């Protein structure tokens, strides 16, 4: 018989057979959080500040929760200097978000589950109200702490991960996958700490949202962005449903999908005609070598964003580039790169006020690397010919994916719009 030294055996940690049941760990945690009825139905206001790693910004947030046995309402408002106001929320049926760069997004059905479960975890909702089952996977070390890793299976959707402190049973991390604005998947982890009681219920007073570069829960996966929510005030206070109502433009977008931000259809190869309104933009227009498009966009788009911020202007959509002319003989491109705005900016250096034209456009989506965009242009040109439509003026590309947050080029979403007669 092989004898394992005692110290080595202890270093291995508990075996699969000796791991405590997930339900036992979670129920033990439930007992420490406070009365279950006080956590199942809640009227809660949370206020605080945002801290973004590597950025000196002034930002505040406010959260409102009105949850009963019959309904769930949430409204989150973020105000950031140089960016404007964004909101997120749910009326219990759909979940929405507004963003100066992406417009109004509405999520329905299973797709909204991860966001709503995360809000519920932050307000210490009973775990059985969120998940159908749970399983203990093992013990892992994160941030110098030994944590039980639990696989949490919702009644609908993909499993998520919870991490409970092995000593204190405190919920330390939650790993989920959020739906992105155009259908992509965004791995997230939330680090929860500074748990303190408010009227007998424990809440995390500091939450750090990590946008991950790979599978959530993988200790080797790096964080592309960290946003800390520092809760300065958490209080139970009466709320009326109207105080958590979606803003009027969101309410309209919930009723009319045409008011929502565009996204690829299930058939991403689809080409179609649309009518677009005139769009005010702030841009830099240049004539460049055809091989320097990526380099040019990397330099000009931040320049445009700085001008918008300095002038206190507001974004009205994601970045774009417009191709006014392509001289294949000289290998030169007349390109205009910029960002939509809600009101005209003042000219500042190379950045000028401009506009994207109103009228009919042929449009399609490209999902993948920018280096493969020509394939989607070829498809759109072939469709135009088949429809006997004549293109006019410069076409433009709208970049719905931030490569800084989504490093996988195969997931990048680009919308192509080409004016037609």
C-alpha positions as CSV (number, residue, x, y, z in Angstrom):
1,X,0.0,0.0,0.0
2,X,1.3,3.5,-0.9
3,X,1.3,5.8,2.1
4,X,0.8,9.5,1.4
5,X,2.5,11.8,3.9
6,X,-0.1,13.6,6.1
7,X,1.1,17.2,5.1
8,X,0.9,16.3,1.4
9,X,-2.6,14.9,1.9
10,X,-3.8,18.0,3.6
11,X,-2.3,20.1,0.8
12,X,-4.4,18.3,-1.7
13,X,-7.5,19.7,0.0
14,X,-10.8,17.9,0.2
15,X,-11.6,15.1,-2.3
16,X,-14.7,15.1,-4.4
17,X,-16.3,12.6,-1.9
18,X,-15.7,14.9,1.1
19,X,-16.8,18.1,-0.5
20,X,-19.9,19.5,1.2
21,X,-23.1,19.6,-0.8
22,X,-23.8,22.9,-2.6
23,X,-27.2,23.1,-1.1
24,X,-25.7,22.8,2.4
25,X,-23.2,25.6,1.8
26,X,-25.9,27.8,0.2
27,X,-28.4,27.2,3.0
28,X,-25.8,28.0,5.6
29,X,-25.1,31.2,3.7
30,X,-28.8,32.0,3.6
31,X,-29.0,31.8,7.4
32,X,-26.3,34.5,7.7
33,X,-27.8,36.9,5.2
34,X,-31.0,37.7,7.2
35,X,-34.7,36.8,7.2
36,X,-35.7,35.2,3.9
37,X,-39.0,37.0,3.7
38,X,-37.1,40.4,4.0
39,X,-34.9,39.4,1.1
40,X,-37.6,37.9,-1.1
41,X,-39.7,41.1,-1.1
42,X,-37.7,44.3,-0.9
43,X,-37.9,48.1,-1.5
44,X,-34.3,49.2,-1.7
45,X,-32.3,52.3,-2.8
46,X,-28.6,52.1,-3.3
47,X,-26.4,55.1,-4.2
48,X,-22.6,55.4,-4.7
49,X,-19.7,56.2,-6.9
50,X,-18.0,54.4,-9.8
51,X,-14.3,53.8,-9.9
52,X,-12.8,52.7,-13.3
53,X,-9.3,51.2,-13.3
54,X,-6.8,53.4,-15.0
55,X,-9.3,56.2,-15.6
56,X,-9.9,59.4,-13.6
57,X,-13.6,60.0,-14.1
58,X,-16.4,61.4,-12.0
59,X,-19.2,58.9,-12.0
60,X,-22.2,58.2,-9.8
61,X,-24.8,55.4,-9.8
62,X,-28.2,54.9,-8.2
63,X,-30.1,51.6,-8.0
64,X,-33.8,51.0,-7.1
65,X,-35.3,47.6,-6.4
66,X,-39.0,47.0,-6.0
67,X,-39.6,43.3,-5.7
68,X,-42.7,41.4,-4.4
69,X,-43.9,37.9,-4.8
70,X,-45.9,39.0,-7.9
71,X,-43.4,41.4,-9.7
72,X,-39.9,42.5,-10.0
73,X,-38.8,46.0,-11.0
74,X,-35.3,47.4,-11.2
75,X,-33.9,50.7,-12.3
76,X,-30.1,51.5,-12.4
77,X,-28.9,54.9,-13.4
78,X,-25.3,55.8,-14.2
79,X,-24.1,59.3,-14.7
80,X,-20.5,59.7,-16.0
81,X,-18.7,62.9,-16.8
82,X,-17.9,63.1,-20.5
83,X,-20.2,60.2,-21.4
84,X,-23.7,61.1,-20.2
85,X,-26.4,59.1,-18.5
86,X,-27.2,55.5,-19.1
87,X,-29.9,53.4,-17.6
88,X,-30.6,49.7,-17.1
89,X,-33.7,48.0,-15.7
90,X,-36.4,45.5,-15.9
91,X,-40.2,45.7,-15.6
92,X,-40.4,42.0,-14.8
93,X,-41.1,41.0,-18.4
94,X,-38.2,42.5,-20.4
95,X,-34.8,44.0,-19.5
96,X,-33.5,47.1,-21.2
97,X,-30.4,49.4,-21.3
98,X,-29.7,52.8,-22.8
99,X,-26.3,53.8,-23.9
100,X,-25.0,57.0,-25.7
101,X,-22.9,54.7,-27.9
102,X,-25.3,51.9,-28.6
103,X,-28.8,53.3,-28.3
104,X,-31.7,51.3,-26.7
105,X,-31.2,47.6,-26.2
106,X,-34.1,45.4,-25.1
107,X,-33.6,41.8,-24.0
108,X,-36.4,39.3,-23.7
109,X,-36.8,35.7,-22.5
110,X,-33.8,33.6,-21.5
111,X,-31.4,36.2,-22.8
112,X,-32.1,38.6,-20.0
113,X,-31.7,35.9,-17.3
114,X,-28.0,36.5,-16.4
115,X,-28.5,40.3,-15.8
116,X,-31.6,39.8,-13.6
117,X,-30.0,37.0,-11.6
118,X,-26.9,39.3,-11.0
119,X,-29.1,42.1,-9.7
120,X,-30.9,39.6,-7.4
121,X,-27.6,38.2,-6.1
122,X,-26.5,41.8,-5.3
123,X,-29.6,42.4,-3.2
124,X,-29.2,39.0,-1.4
125,X,-32.2,37.3,-2.9
126,X,-32.8,33.7,-1.8
127,X,-30.7,31.4,-4.0
128,X,-33.6,29.0,-4.7
129,X,-35.6,31.8,-6.2
130,X,-32.8,32.1,-8.9
131,X,-31.6,28.6,-9.6
132,X,-33.1,25.2,-9.9
133,X,-30.1,23.3,-8.6
134,X,-26.5,23.7,-7.5
135,X,-23.4,21.4,-7.4
136,X,-20.1,21.8,-5.6
137,X,-17.2,21.5,-8.1
138,X,-14.2,21.8,-5.9
139,X,-12.0,24.3,-4.0
140,X,-10.1,27.0,-5.9
141,X,-7.8,29.9,-4.8
142,X,-8.7,33.3,-6.0
143,X,-7.3,36.6,-4.7
144,X,-5.4,34.7,-2.0
145,X,-8.6,33.1,-0.6
146,X,-9.7,29.4,-0.7
147,X,-13.2,29.3,-2.3
148,X,-15.8,26.6,-2.9
149,X,-16.6,26.7,-6.6
150,X,-20.3,26.0,-7.2
151,X,-22.1,25.3,-10.5
152,X,-25.4,27.1,-10.3
153,X,-28.0,25.9,-12.8
154,X,-30.9,28.3,-13.6
155,X,-34.3,26.9,-14.6
156,X,-33.6,28.3,-18.1
157,X,-30.3,29.1,-19.7
158,X,-26.6,28.2,-19.1
159,X,-25.1,27.4,-15.8
160,X,-23.2,30.1,-13.8
161,X,-20.6,29.9,-11.1
162,X,-20.6,31.1,-7.5
163,X,-17.6,31.2,-5.3
164,X,-18.1,30.9,-1.5
165,X,-15.3,31.6,1.0
166,X,-14.3,28.3,2.5
167,X,-13.9,29.8,6.0
168,X,-16.6,32.4,6.2
169,X,-19.1,31.1,3.6
170,X,-19.3,34.7,2.2
171,X,-20.2,35.0,-1.5
172,X,-16.9,36.3,-3.0
173,X,-17.4,36.0,-6.7
174,X,-20.1,35.4,-9.3
175,X,-19.2,34.4,-12.9
176,X,-21.8,34.8,-15.7
177,X,-22.0,35.5,-19.4
178,X,-23.9,38.6,-20.3
179,X,-25.5,39.1,-23.7
180,X,-23.8,41.8,-25.8
181,X,-25.5,44.6,-27.7
182,X,-25.5,42.8,-31.0
183,X,-25.9,39.2,-29.8
184,X,-22.3,38.4,-28.8
185,X,-21.4,36.9,-25.4
186,X,-19.5,38.9,-22.8
187,X,-17.9,36.9,-20.0
188,X,-18.2,38.7,-16.7
189,X,-17.1,38.2,-13.1
190,X,-18.4,40.2,-10.1
191,X,-16.2,40.4,-7.0
192,X,-18.4,41.1,-3.9
193,X,-17.0,42.3,-0.7
194,X,-17.5,44.6,2.3
195,X,-20.6,42.8,3.4
196,X,-22.5,44.8,6.0
197,X,-26.0,44.5,7.6
198,X,-28.7,47.0,6.8
199,X,-31.9,46.5,8.9
200,X,-30.8,42.9,9.6
201,X,-29.9,42.0,6.0
202,X,-26.4,41.6,4.6
203,X,-25.5,43.5,1.4
204,X,-22.1,43.8,-0.4
205,X,-21.1,47.4,-0.1
206,X,-18.4,47.0,-2.8
207,X,-18.8,45.3,-6.1
208,X,-16.2,45.0,-8.8
209,X,-17.4,44.1,-12.3
210,X,-14.6,42.4,-14.4
211,X,-15.1,42.1,-18.2
212,X,-13.1,39.0,-19.0
213,X,-11.2,37.9,-22.1
214,X,-12.3,34.3,-22.0
215,X,-14.3,31.7,-20.1
216,X,-15.6,33.1,-16.8
217,X,-14.3,31.2,-13.8
218,X,-11.0,30.4,-15.5
219,X,-8.3,31.7,-13.2
220,X,-6.0,32.1,-16.2
221,X,-8.5,34.5,-17.9
222,X,-7.4,38.2,-17.6
223,X,-9.8,41.1,-17.0
224,X,-10.0,43.6,-19.9
225,X,-11.8,46.2,-17.7
226,X,-12.6,46.6,-14.0
227,X,-15.4,48.9,-12.8
228,X,-15.9,49.2,-9.0
229,X,-19.3,50.1,-7.6
230,X,-18.7,51.7,-4.1
231,X,-22.0,51.8,-2.2
232,X,-22.2,54.8,0.0
233,X,-25.8,54.4,1.0
234,X,-28.0,51.3,1.1
235,X,-31.4,51.8,2.6
236,X,-34.9,50.2,2.7
237,X,-37.3,52.9,1.6
238,X,-40.8,52.9,0.1
239,X,-40.9,53.0,-3.7
240,X,-43.8,53.5,-6.2
241,X,-43.8,51.5,-9.5
242,X,-43.6,54.8,-11.4
243,X,-40.2,55.5,-9.8
244,X,-38.8,52.5,-11.6
245,X,-40.6,53.0,-14.9
246,X,-38.4,52.8,-18.1
247,X,-37.7,56.2,-19.6
248,X,-40.2,57.2,-22.3
249,X,-37.9,56.4,-25.3
250,X,-37.4,52.9,-23.8
251,X,-41.1,52.4,-23.2
252,X,-41.6,53.2,-26.9
253,X,-38.8,50.8,-27.9
254,X,-40.4,48.0,-25.8
255,X,-43.6,48.5,-27.8
256,X,-41.9,49.0,-31.2
257,X,-38.8,46.9,-32.0
258,X,-38.0,49.3,-34.8
259,X,-37.0,51.9,-32.1
260,X,-34.3,49.6,-30.7
261,X,-30.6,49.5,-31.7
262,X,-30.1,47.3,-34.8
263,X,-28.6,43.9,-34.5
264,X,-27.8,41.0,-36.9
265,X,-30.8,38.8,-37.8
266,X,-30.4,35.0,-37.3
267,X,-29.3,35.0,-40.9
268,X,-26.3,37.3,-40.7
269,X,-25.8,37.0,-44.5
270,X,-29.1,38.8,-45.1
271,X,-29.1,42.0,-47.2
272,X,-32.0,44.4,-47.1
273,X,-33.2,47.9,-47.8
274,X,-33.8,50.4,-45.0
275,X,-34.6,54.1,-44.8
276,X,-32.4,56.0,-42.4
277,X,-32.7,59.5,-41.0
278,X,-30.0,62.2,-41.3
279,X,-27.4,61.7,-38.5
280,X,-25.3,64.5,-37.1
281,X,-21.7,63.4,-36.6
282,X,-18.2,64.6,-35.5
283,X,-15.5,63.4,-37.9
284,X,-12.0,63.7,-39.3
285,X,-11.8,63.4,-43.0
286,X,-8.5,62.3,-44.6
287,X,-7.0,60.9,-47.8
288,X,-4.8,57.9,-46.8
289,X,-3.0,54.8,-48.2
290,X,-5.4,51.9,-48.6
291,X,-3.3,49.8,-46.3
292,X,-3.5,52.2,-43.4
293,X,-7.2,52.1,-42.5
294,X,-6.9,50.4,-39.2
295,X,-3.9,52.6,-38.2
296,X,-5.9,55.7,-39.1
297,X,-9.0,54.7,-37.2
298,X,-7.0,53.8,-34.1
299,X,-5.7,57.4,-34.1
300,X,-8.6,59.5,-35.3
301,X,-11.5,57.9,-33.3
302,X,-10.0,58.7,-29.9
303,X,-9.3,62.2,-31.2
304,X,-12.9,62.7,-32.1
305,X,-14.0,61.3,-28.7
306,X,-11.8,63.7,-26.9
307,X,-13.3,66.7,-28.8
308,X,-16.8,65.5,-28.0
309,X,-15.9,65.2,-24.3
310,X,-14.2,68.5,-24.1
311,X,-17.2,70.3,-25.7
312,X,-19.7,68.5,-23.4
313,X,-21.4,67.0,-26.4
314,X,-23.3,63.7,-26.3
315,X,-22.8,60.6,-28.4
316,X,-25.7,59.3,-30.4
317,X,-24.3,56.0,-31.7
318,X,-21.2,53.8,-32.1
319,X,-18.1,54.8,-34.1
320,X,-18.1,54.6,-37.9
321,X,-16.0,55.2,-41.0
322,X,-17.3,56.4,-44.4
323,X,-15.5,55.7,-47.6
324,X,-16.2,58.6,-50.0
325,X,-13.8,57.5,-52.8
326,X,-11.4,54.6,-53.4
327,X,-8.7,55.1,-56.1
328,X,-7.5,51.6,-56.8
329,X,-4.9,52.9,-59.3
330,X,-3.2,55.1,-56.7
331,X,-4.1,52.8,-53.8
332,X,-5.6,55.8,-52.0
333,X,-8.9,56.2,-50.0
334,X,-10.9,59.3,-49.1
335,X,-12.1,58.3,-45.6
336,X,-14.2,60.0,-43.0
337,X,-14.1,58.6,-39.4
338,X,-16.2,59.7,-36.5
339,X,-18.9,59.4,-34.0
340,X,-22.6,60.3,-34.1
341,X,-23.7,63.2,-31.8
342,X,-27.0,64.5,-30.6
343,X,-26.2,68.2,-31.5
344,X,-23.7,69.8,-33.9
345,X,-20.2,70.2,-32.4
346,X,-17.9,73.2,-33.0
347,X,-14.9,72.6,-35.4
348,X,-11.8,71.9,-33.4
349,X,-8.5,71.2,-35.2
350,X,-9.0,68.3,-37.5
351,X,-12.4,67.4,-36.0
352,X,-15.3,68.9,-37.9
353,X,-19.1,68.8,-37.7
354,X,-20.6,66.7,-40.5
355,X,-23.6,64.4,-41.2
356,X,-24.5,61.0,-42.6
357,X,-27.2,61.4,-45.2
358,X,-30.9,60.4,-45.0
359,X,-32.5,58.2,-47.5
360,X,-32.6,54.6,-48.7
361,X,-29.6,52.3,-47.9
362,X,-28.8,48.7,-48.6
363,X,-27.4,47.2,-45.5
364,X,-25.9,43.9,-44.2
365,X,-23.9,42.7,-41.3
366,X,-20.4,41.4,-41.1
367,X,-19.5,39.1,-38.3
368,X,-15.8,38.5,-38.0
369,X,-12.4,40.2,-38.5
370,X,-12.2,43.5,-40.3
371,X,-9.7,41.9,-42.7
372,X,-12.6,39.8,-44.0
373,X,-14.9,42.7,-44.6
374,X,-14.5,42.5,-48.4
375,X,-16.5,39.2,-48.4
376,X,-19.5,41.0,-47.0
377,X,-19.1,43.9,-49.5
378,X,-19.0,41.4,-52.3
379,X,-22.2,39.8,-51.0
380,X,-23.9,43.2,-50.8
381,X,-22.8,44.3,-54.3
382,X,-24.1,41.0,-55.7
383,X,-27.4,41.6,-54.0
384,X,-27.6,45.1,-55.3
385,X,-27.1,43.9,-58.8
386,X,-29.7,41.1,-58.4
387,X,-32.2,43.8,-57.1
388,X,-31.3,46.1,-60.0
389,X,-30.4,48.8,-57.5
390,X,-27.8,51.5,-58.2
391,X,-25.4,52.5,-55.4
392,X,-24.7,56.2,-54.8
393,X,-22.4,58.2,-52.6
394,X,-20.0,56.8,-50.1
395,X,-20.8,53.8,-48.0
396,X,-20.1,53.5,-44.3
397,X,-19.3,50.9,-41.6
398,X,-20.6,51.1,-38.1
399,X,-18.5,49.3,-35.5
400,X,-20.8,47.8,-32.9
401,X,-18.0,45.8,-31.1
402,X,-15.2,47.3,-29.1
403,X,-12.1,45.2,-29.8
404,X,-10.7,46.4,-26.5
405,X,-13.5,44.5,-24.7
406,X,-13.9,41.6,-27.2
407,X,-10.5,40.3,-28.2
408,X,-11.8,37.5,-30.4
409,X,-12.1,38.9,-34.0
410,X,-14.6,36.2,-35.0
411,X,-17.2,37.8,-32.6
412,X,-16.8,41.4,-34.0
413,X,-20.0,42.9,-35.4
414,X,-19.9,45.5,-38.2
415,X,-22.9,47.0,-39.9
416,X,-22.5,48.1,-43.6
417,X,-24.8,50.8,-45.0
418,X,-24.7,51.8,-48.7
419,X,-26.9,54.6,-50.1
420,X,-29.0,53.6,-53.1
421,X,-31.2,55.4,-55.6
